[in-house]
Amino acid sequence: MNAFEHFGPEHTLTLLFIMAAVSAGLVLSRNLSDVNAVALARILSFAALFGETLQDLLLIRDGGDIMGFLPLHLCNLGIFVNLAASFSHGKVRRFFSEISLLLIMPGAAGALLFPDWNYRPFWSYLPILCFLTHSLTVFIPLLLLVKKKVSVSASHFWYHMLFLLIVTPPVYFLDRMVGTNYMFLNFPPEGSPLQWIYGITGDKFYLLGLSVLVILILIAEYAVCFLARKIFSRR
């Protein structure tokens, strides 16, 4: 099968297109009413779910094992987190939307930069659907942020820890039982920055390295949000 390279011509142009589309969508969404913005988030969340389902059905049709296409990667879980955020209200919405923004969206952005679906031809259905669903996973929490449906606060750090404590153990045990690699808990995808972690920690301490990486990313994100709030509050 014809693979495509990370940051090759097609990949680079796609990333530029995604950046332009997300930026334009956020600018246009500023003029939406709150009701219409939430409705858009719901529609796009369902679109991501449809794209993910279609992708898995096509892979199974092509002879793939269904156990390898369960929605258990962090980006896949983000589809359901976005659905929960767009259909909930108050504290529940703040919980899911902040998880989507600070925990899941960076992972989706990383997947766009270092896709593990590059073993298929670039213009085949798998890359097209994966780029689409991951772009939506990036855009939806940013839409909610622009419409002030997300209230980022360092005191909410426990949101992410609770979410990971709930979802990670069953995914890890499934990975060990059936040999899958959901959430990349067993080993890193080829060509991704997670290989650097694996190279430092080795197999024995890989999970610990992943945990430290996630915590450091969250701390950095909260620090950026704090600084941005301070800067804009002075204007």
C-alpha positions, 0 to 999 in steps of 0.5 A: 500500500502507498504510505504518505510521509509526515509533513510531505507535500499533501500532509503539509497542505492539508495542515495549512487548510485545516488551520485556515478552516478552523481559524475562519470557523472561529471568526465566523462563530463569534457572530453566532448566538449562544443557542446557534453555537451550541446547536453547531457544536452538537451537529459537528459532534454528530458529524464526527461520530458519523465519520468515525463510525463510517471509517470503522465500518469500511475498515471492517469491510476491508477485512479488519478486526473489529477489536482494533477499531473500537472508539477507545483512543483518546481522540475517539473518546473526545467525540463522546466528550464533545457530545456530552459537553454540547448536550449538557448545561452548567457544571456538567458542561464545564466539566466535559468542555474543559476536558475536551479543550485541555486534555483531548484537543492537544492529543487530536492536534498531535494526531493531525501533526503525526498521524498514525493512519499514514500507512494508507494512500493519502487520498483514500478514505481512511486519511480523509475521514481521520483528518476530518474527525480529528479536525472537528475534535480540535474545532468543537472545544475552541468553538465552545471557548470562543462562545465562553462555554468553557471556564478554564481554571487551575482549580479544575485540574482534577477534572482531567485526573478523574477522567483519566482514572475512570477511562485508562484502567479498563483500556489498559487491561483490554490492551493487555488482554487482546493485544491492542494499543488503545491510547498508545498505552503499550507502545508509541505510534511510529514517527510520533513524539511519544517515541522520545518518551519510550526511548527515555523510559523504556518499556518498564517506565513508559506509562509513568513517562506518559503520565508525567508528559500529560501532567506537564502539558496540562500545567503548561496549558493552565499557565498559558490560560492564566497569563492570557487572562491577565494580559487581556484583563488589562486591556 
